Amino acid sequence: MSEGKVTAVIKHPAGALGDEKSRPQFHFTPERNWMNDPNGLIYYKGEYHLFFQHNPTENIWGNMSWGHAVSTDLHKWEELPVAIPCTDEVGIFSGSAVIDYTNSTGFGSVENPAMVAIYTEHKNDKRKQSQCLAFSLDDGRTFTKYEGNPVLDTNSPDFRDPKVQWIDGQWLMTVAKPDLHQISFFTSKNLKAWKHLSDFGPAAEVGGCWECPDLFQLGEKWILIVSLNPGGYQVGSGTQYFIGQWNGKEFIADDSKTRWLDYGRDNYAGVTFENAPDNRKIFIGWMSNWEYAHTFPTHPWRGAMTLPRELTLHGDKLFQKVVNENGIPKITFTTTGGSIRISENRDKFVEIGLREKKIYLDCTHAWDEEALPLSKEFLLQEIEIDLEEVEFEIYLDRGSIELFVDGGKYAFTNLTFIGTARSLVTPIGEIRNLNTVNFG
Ligand code: FRU
């Protein structure tokens, strides 16, 4: 057994909705039915809004609508009714939300500004994707679709996932042309009439569709996040980012190097919150992978979000730090060449550590091959590093593990089939400063 400080895991009433096998205990999941991408992440009047791609009636992708949850601390989420429902003809695909403080749209007033969702309308016959608006005058509780929709239509079947923000007195839309491996930029004064500015790409990884972009400033630099499916780091879905400058018209990348946001398999379509306090860039991703998302065996819901992570830039690398002001249980340790094993029983465990100058996360023994076959090579992740001593920070929830190495320089996010109940932490080799969790 390990030594060190021990914190306790949150307990859920046994057998209740929320206590199912593989139901995360401190990650957001919808109570029931399917969820994929986070949408419209925004902070407003003390609440973080998490909208999400949701099938309100089934546990598989379809009937795409915007689900909705709110939180005051990014930790405890309250699920609200569906915010923007699909119709028989169209799905409500991914997008973003803004607060129209100057009432540029005329939807609200300066005293009570509208929350405006900018989403992709996807025709079910697959002929077209275009950008549309819906607005809320009651803090995101109810939305009205704009009667002048669509507001941006290029007659394309592949044109989606608008991320809109207010920059220098104008609206800027960052939106994907997935099959062309391009991100397009458009400008508007009122969210209703849009003018094309420029396109970025193809660049770096182009082994799949480009989706769900995000553009934001960190210090002197601008970051462009682009999700990619397939063609990810290991298998299926992955997220890359570019570092550069936004000059008011174009994004100019410093280079076209591949930079992965996450070295795990299950962090996709993530974006950052608009208007977060203190200008923090807080990121949430969908904790799954299109490679097997549909068959991941959970019921009566399917899909979870990553923990919220604050992004910072150090040199030419994005660092991720879990927003953990509420003391979510974590395991930490330092090593110059050892590992820890977190085991549910003798045969079910994950192993994490440093060997031969590589950090590794081995989930080979944390997968249920019968429930969901996945090639063994995808269950082990290794990264070569140039460090003698390495710090590890681990968040193990039912059904997932998130690992952060060297202060968040490397992130690994994986679904697993390990629950936290009765897990033991065993140090192997040289391990220091081990703080662990009482899995009870
Ligand atoms: C990414 C994505 C988006 C799209 C949404 C549909 O996972 O394919 O590009 O808007 O999912 O649910």
Boltz pocket constraint, residues with backbone or C-beta under 6 A from the ligand:
constraints:
  - pocket:
      binder: B
      contacts: [[A, 36], [A, 37], [A, 53], [A, 64], [A, 92], [A, 93], [A, 94], [A, 120], [A, 160], [A, 161], [A, 211], [A, 212], [A, 269]]
      max_distance: 6.0
